[in-house]
Amino acid sequence: MKRIMLKVAYDGTNYHGWQIQPNGETIEGVLNRCLSELLQEKIEVIGASRTDSGVHARENIAVFDTESPIPPKKVANALNARLPDDIRIQDSEEVNADFHPRKCVSRKTYEYRIYNAPFSMPTERLYSYFTYVPLDIEKMREAAVYFIGTHDFKSFCSVDTQAESTVRQVDSIEVNKDGNLIAIRVSGRGFLYNMVRIMAGTLMEVGRGRLEPADIARILEAKDRTTAGPTAPACGLTLIKYEFL
């Protein structure tokens, strides 16, 4: 028996998130099915990040156990031949038998993309959120600084969260603009349910002038979801990188 780690990239548009759901296709479900067919044994992957419905990933992590003689490095090519075009394995390798991606010290980097222009761009519609309301990028940058560090992010997570603690550490956050595209890139040791999307939605409220940058400190202190901005749509969010520290 050996444990293999996969680096998984996917377009989440047509999926009900990572985790298996009774009401639709998921990334985990497709991986389990295709791996089981490939290796001729029942496979159930363990994912590092359970991304939401419609969220994308350039690099998510999954592990599984197998008795197959296929060399671990060959699994990526063999599996890609069976996967749909919107899911691709970027690498596969053997790891220690006790390696668990959700029990390791790690850092995730997410990016939320906003297309800010008078009219939408069809080629960006699946991978960014469109708004025609002009956003003040400098105010968004000023506001973003308040997120850095260790805080109680109860105001910035779904009321349905089952986390034992809402304290999280944000290592860095950048707000960059390239033409009509604004990218909010945030790295941290872990994120709460909908946390990055609520952070993005709140920063857009700052950019629209509905909130001031310093209001972020007040919202953090309130520990009340109703004080923060809306949850930004899933299409703009991509898991960029997963690092083990």
C-alpha positions as CSV (number, residue, x, y, z in Angstrom):
1,M,0.0,0.0,0.0
2,K,1.3,3.5,-0.9
3,R,0.0,7.0,-0.5
4,I,0.1,9.3,-3.6
5,M,-0.3,13.0,-3.6
6,L,-2.0,14.8,-6.5
7,K,-1.7,18.5,-7.5
8,V,-5.1,19.2,-9.0
9,A,-6.2,22.2,-11.2
10,Y,-9.8,22.7,-12.2
11,D,-12.4,25.1,-13.6
12,G,-15.1,24.9,-11.0
13,T,-17.9,26.4,-13.2
14,N,-19.8,23.2,-13.7
15,Y,-19.2,21.6,-10.3
16,H,-20.9,21.8,-6.9
17,G,-17.6,22.4,-5.2
18,W,-14.9,20.0,-4.1
19,Q,-16.7,17.8,-1.6
20,I,-19.1,15.1,-2.7
21,Q,-22.7,16.3,-2.6
22,P,-26.0,14.4,-3.1
23,N,-27.3,17.0,-5.5
24,G,-24.6,17.3,-8.2
25,E,-21.2,16.5,-9.6
26,T,-18.1,17.5,-7.6
27,I,-14.4,17.5,-8.1
28,E,-13.9,14.9,-5.4
29,G,-16.6,12.7,-6.9
30,V,-15.0,12.8,-10.4
31,L,-11.5,12.0,-9.0
32,N,-12.8,9.1,-7.0
33,R,-14.7,7.6,-10.0
34,C,-11.8,8.1,-12.5
35,L,-9.1,6.8,-10.1
36,S,-11.2,3.8,-9.2
37,E,-11.6,2.9,-12.8
38,L,-8.0,3.5,-13.6
39,L,-6.6,1.5,-10.6
40,Q,-9.3,-1.1,-10.5
41,E,-9.9,-0.6,-6.8
42,K,-12.1,1.6,-4.7
43,I,-10.4,5.0,-4.2
44,E,-11.5,7.8,-2.0
45,V,-9.3,10.9,-2.1
46,I,-8.6,13.3,0.8
47,G,-8.6,16.9,-0.3
48,A,-6.6,19.7,1.3
49,S,-9.1,22.5,0.5
50,R,-12.9,22.0,0.1
51,T,-13.5,24.8,-2.4
52,D,-17.1,26.0,-2.8
53,S,-19.4,25.5,-5.8
54,G,-18.1,27.5,-8.8
55,V,-14.7,28.2,-7.3
56,H,-11.6,27.4,-9.4
57,A,-8.1,26.1,-8.5
58,R,-4.7,26.1,-10.1
59,E,-3.3,24.0,-7.4
60,N,-5.4,22.0,-4.9
61,I,-3.9,19.0,-3.1
62,A,-5.4,15.5,-2.8
63,V,-4.0,12.2,-1.5
64,F,-5.2,8.6,-1.8
65,D,-4.0,5.1,-0.9
66,T,-3.5,2.4,-3.5
67,E,-2.0,-1.0,-4.0
68,S,-1.6,-0.4,-7.8
69,P,1.8,-1.1,-9.3
70,I,1.6,2.0,-11.5
71,P,4.6,4.2,-10.6
72,P,3.3,7.3,-8.7
73,K,4.8,9.7,-11.2
74,K,2.9,8.0,-14.0
75,V,-0.5,8.4,-12.3
76,A,-0.9,12.0,-13.5
77,N,-0.7,11.2,-17.2
78,A,-2.8,8.1,-16.8
79,L,-5.5,9.9,-14.8
80,N,-5.6,12.9,-17.1
81,A,-6.5,10.6,-20.0
82,R,-9.7,9.8,-18.1
83,L,-10.6,13.1,-16.6
84,P,-12.8,15.8,-18.3
85,D,-11.1,18.7,-19.9
86,D,-11.9,21.0,-16.9
87,I,-10.0,19.0,-14.4
88,R,-6.2,18.3,-14.8
89,I,-3.6,16.7,-12.6
90,Q,-0.4,18.8,-12.6
91,D,1.8,16.4,-10.7
92,S,1.7,13.1,-8.8
93,E,4.1,11.7,-6.3
94,E,4.4,9.3,-3.4
95,V,4.3,10.7,0.1
96,N,4.7,9.2,3.6
97,A,1.8,6.9,4.6
98,D,0.8,9.2,7.5
99,F,0.8,12.3,5.4
100,H,-2.6,14.2,5.7
101,P,-2.9,17.5,3.8
102,R,-5.4,19.0,6.3
103,K,-3.3,18.1,9.3
104,C,-0.1,19.8,8.1
105,V,1.1,23.4,8.7
106,S,0.3,25.0,5.4
107,R,-0.3,28.3,3.6
108,K,-3.0,28.8,1.0
109,T,-3.0,31.6,-1.5
110,Y,-6.3,32.7,-3.1
111,E,-7.0,35.3,-5.7
112,Y,-10.3,37.1,-6.3
113,R,-10.6,38.8,-9.7
114,I,-12.9,41.7,-10.5
115,Y,-13.6,43.0,-14.0
116,N,-14.2,46.7,-13.5
117,A,-15.3,48.5,-16.7
118,P,-18.4,50.1,-18.2
119,F,-19.4,46.9,-19.9
120,S,-18.7,43.2,-19.2
121,M,-16.1,41.1,-21.2
122,P,-17.5,37.7,-22.3
123,T,-14.1,36.0,-22.1
124,E,-13.8,37.0,-18.4
125,R,-17.3,36.1,-17.2
126,L,-16.4,32.7,-15.8
127,Y,-13.3,33.7,-13.9
128,S,-14.0,37.2,-12.6
129,Y,-16.8,39.2,-11.1
130,F,-18.1,42.1,-13.2
131,T,-19.0,45.5,-11.8
132,Y,-19.5,48.7,-13.8
133,V,-19.3,50.8,-10.6
134,P,-15.8,52.4,-10.5
135,L,-13.7,51.1,-7.7
136,D,-11.1,53.2,-5.8
137,I,-8.1,50.9,-5.9
138,E,-6.0,53.0,-3.5
139,K,-8.8,52.9,-0.8
140,M,-9.1,49.2,-1.3
141,R,-5.3,48.8,-0.7
142,E,-5.5,50.9,2.4
143,A,-8.4,48.8,3.7
144,A,-6.7,45.5,2.9
145,V,-3.8,46.2,5.4
146,Y,-6.2,45.8,8.3
147,F,-6.7,42.1,7.5
148,I,-3.0,41.3,7.9
149,G,-2.1,39.4,11.1
150,T,-4.0,37.2,13.5
151,H,-7.6,38.3,14.1
152,D,-11.0,36.9,15.0
153,F,-12.7,36.8,11.5
154,K,-16.2,36.0,12.8
155,S,-17.5,39.0,10.8
156,F,-16.0,37.5,7.7
157,C,-17.3,34.0,7.6
158,S,-20.6,32.4,6.9
159,V,-23.1,32.1,9.8
160,D,-23.2,28.4,8.9
161,T,-19.5,27.8,9.7
162,Q,-18.8,24.8,11.9
163,A,-15.3,25.9,12.8
164,E,-14.4,25.6,16.5
165,S,-12.5,28.9,16.4
166,T,-12.9,31.8,14.0
167,V,-9.4,33.1,14.7
168,R,-7.2,33.0,11.6
169,Q,-3.9,34.4,10.5
170,V,-3.5,36.3,7.2
171,D,0.1,36.5,6.1
172,S,-0.3,38.9,3.2
173,I,-2.8,40.6,1.0
174,E,-2.3,42.6,-2.2
175,V,-4.7,44.5,-4.4
176,N,-3.4,45.0,-7.9
177,K,-4.9,46.5,-11.0
178,D,-4.0,45.6,-14.6
179,G,-6.2,47.4,-17.1
180,N,-9.8,46.6,-16.2
181,L,-8.9,43.7,-14.0
182,I,-8.5,44.0,-10.2
183,A,-6.9,41.1,-8.4
184,I,-7.1,40.7,-4.6
185,R,-4.5,38.1,-3.6
186,V,-4.5,36.8,0.0
187,S,-2.3,34.3,1.7
188,G,-2.9,32.7,5.1
189,R,-2.6,29.6,7.3
190,G,-6.2,28.7,6.8
191,F,-9.6,30.3,5.9
192,L,-13.1,30.1,7.2
193,Y,-16.1,29.2,5.1
194,N,-16.6,32.0,2.6
195,M,-14.0,34.2,4.3
196,V,-12.1,35.3,1.2
197,R,-15.3,36.0,-0.7
198,I,-16.6,38.1,2.2
199,M,-13.3,40.0,2.4
200,A,-13.5,40.7,-1.3
201,G,-17.1,41.8,-1.1
202,T,-16.2,44.1,1.8
203,L,-13.2,45.6,0.0
204,M,-15.5,46.3,-3.0
205,E,-17.8,48.2,-0.7
206,V,-14.7,50.3,0.3
207,G,-13.9,50.8,-3.4
208,R,-17.4,52.0,-4.1
209,G,-17.2,54.5,-1.2
210,R,-19.9,52.8,0.9
211,L,-17.3,52.0,3.6
212,E,-14.1,53.8,4.7
213,P,-10.8,51.8,4.9
214,A,-10.7,52.2,8.7
215,D,-14.1,50.5,8.9
216,I,-12.4,47.2,8.5
217,A,-10.9,47.5,12.0
218,R,-14.4,48.2,13.4
219,I,-15.9,45.2,11.5
220,L,-13.3,42.9,12.8
221,E,-13.9,44.0,16.3
222,A,-17.7,43.6,16.0
223,K,-17.5,39.8,15.3
224,D,-20.8,40.1,13.6
225,R,-21.4,38.9,10.0
226,T,-24.0,41.6,9.4
227,T,-21.4,44.4,9.7
228,A,-19.3,43.2,6.8
229,G,-20.0,43.5,3.1
230,P,-21.7,40.9,0.8
231,T,-20.3,37.5,-0.1
232,A,-18.7,38.1,-3.5
233,P,-19.8,35.6,-6.2
234,A,-17.8,32.3,-6.5
235,C,-16.8,32.7,-10.1
236,G,-14.1,35.3,-9.2
237,L,-12.2,33.1,-6.8
238,T,-9.3,30.8,-7.6
239,L,-7.1,28.8,-5.2
240,I,-3.7,29.7,-6.6
241,K,-1.2,27.8,-4.5
242,Y,-1.0,25.4,-1.6
243,E,2.3,25.4,0.4
244,F,3.4,23.0,3.2
245,L,5.5,24.9,5.7
